[in-house]
Amino acid sequence: MADQTKRILYKQDNGTIAIIIPAISETMSIEEIARKDVPTGKAYKIVNVSEISSDRTFREAWTIADNELTDGVGD
Amino acid sequence: MAYIGVQPAEAYTSFAVQHFTTSATTSYTLDNPVANENEIALFINNVRQEPGSSYAYTASGTTLTLSAATSASDTMYCVFIGKAVQTVTPASGSVTNDMLAGSIANAKLANSSVTVNGTSIALGSSGSVAPSDNSVTMAKLSTSATEGNNVKQRVAKAWVNFNGTGTVAIRDDFNVSSITDNSTGEYVVNLSTALANSNYAFFICAGKAGGAPSSGNSTIPFTAEAGVPSTSAFNIVLTTSAGSVVDRDLVTAIAFGESA
């Protein structure tokens, strides 16, 4: 089972954050999922799920600085 | 001793001797078939006879023909000097798999002697062999369009159930590597194993737990233009009947299509 305590962040073309949630049945590591499911060429960051707000009222306003996306690039 | 070619089955064999009860006749029957008279040494009254059609006797198969009839007082015997070895019986326990020319007919096997996947099979019966646990893969299923049990085309290739509100999380899934939360009410289902093509069918159902029927609580799932499915992912967008994108706490999706 993929690590359910982690989330993968990358910046979409419109500037808002996309958050990848690993599946229960997936046996790949969180890093492998990131390389596979993050769009090709986009930088990503892996964070703990606790770092993401559960209040989605202003979900469209969520963003992240480019220099925070340091954990890899989507294949 | 080394051999060139196939080693003889037997190193040597004993000569066979046949004693005849004589009478006034020229015809006798040999105990062993021969190719011709040169394969036996014939003695009458202990005098060796000359073989050949122009001489004392001929032989073919089991027929011995004398050029002159014997009498009941004669003694006659022959030694098989060219006796062919008709059958060689292998020694007990000496026949190996490599010595078999082909497959063994069912009739030659004892019913209790065949074991397949740990199951003893009674040959010629109507029994069946069950595959071992976790051994049947999708590749083993037929792709025939006309076969009644065409499971490969009929089973779901992926499904997912997730909570799209608060801390978005997957409850359970199959062949899904992750979902991507793009925005309010907008998600991507990423498949673990891609499908053969993007012409697959997928269905989305989403709802608000405990919500009374109303336009605000209704949910219309659809795929946005950008969500035209690829072989490895498809999009989900959820709106109310008023057209506003909305998160829902129960989002499910299932895909049917051709396996890669």
Boltz contact constraints between the chains, C-beta under 6 A:
constraints:
  - contact:
      token1: [A, 18]
      token2: [B, 180]
      max_distance: 6.0
  - contact:
      token1: [A, 18]
      token2: [B, 182]
      max_distance: 6.0
  - contact:
      token1: [A, 19]
      token2: [B, 181]
      max_distance: 6.0
  - contact:
      token1: [A, 20]
      token2: [B, 178]
      max_distance: 6.0
  - contact:
      token1: [A, 20]
      token2: [B, 180]
      max_distance: 6.0
  - contact:
      token1: [A, 21]
      token2: [B, 168]
      max_distance: 6.0
  - contact:
      token1: [A, 21]
      token2: [B, 170]
      max_distance: 6.0
  - contact:
      token1: [A, 21]
      token2: [B, 178]
      max_distance: 6.0
  - contact:
      token1: [A, 21]
      token2: [B, 179]
      max_distance: 6.0
  - contact:
      token1: [A, 22]
      token2: [B, 178]
      max_distance: 6.0
  - contact:
      token1: [A, 23]
      token2: [B, 170]
      max_distance: 6.0
  - contact:
      token1: [A, 23]
      token2: [B, 173]
      max_distance: 6.0
  - contact:
      token1: [A, 23]
      token2: [B, 176]
      max_distance: 6.0
  - contact:
      token1: [A, 23]
      token2: [B, 177]
      max_distance: 6.0
  - contact:
      token1: [A, 23]
      token2: [B, 178]
      max_distance: 6.0
  - contact:
      token1: [A, 24]
      token2: [B, 170]
      max_distance: 6.0
  - contact:
      token1: [A, 24]
      token2: [B, 172]
      max_distance: 6.0
  - contact:
      token1: [A, 24]
      token2: [B, 173]
      max_distance: 6.0
  - contact:
      token1: [A, 25]
      token2: [B, 173]
      max_distance: 6.0
  - contact:
      token1: [A, 25]
      token2: [B, 174]
      max_distance: 6.0
  - contact:
      token1: [A, 26]
      token2: [B, 177]
      max_distance: 6.0
  - contact:
      token1: [A, 26]
      token2: [B, 192]
      max_distance: 6.0
  - contact:
      token1: [A, 33]
      token2: [B, 177]
      max_distance: 6.0
  - contact:
      token1: [A, 33]
      token2: [B, 178]
      max_distance: 6.0
  - contact:
      token1: [A, 37]
      token2: [B, 177]
      max_distance: 6.0
  - contact:
      token1: [A, 37]
      token2: [B, 178]
      max_distance: 6.0
  - contact:
      token1: [A, 37]
      token2: [B, 190]
      max_distance: 6.0
  - contact:
      token1: [A, 54]
      token2: [B, 166]
      max_distance: 6.0
  - contact:
      token1: [A, 54]
      token2: [B, 167]
      max_distance: 6.0
  - contact:
      token1: [A, 56]
      token2: [B, 247]
      max_distance: 6.0
  - contact:
      token1: [A, 59]
      token2: [B, 183]
      max_distance: 6.0
  - contact:
      token1: [A, 59]
      token2: [B, 184]
      max_distance: 6.0
  - contact:
      token1: [A, 60]
      token2: [B, 183]
      max_distance: 6.0
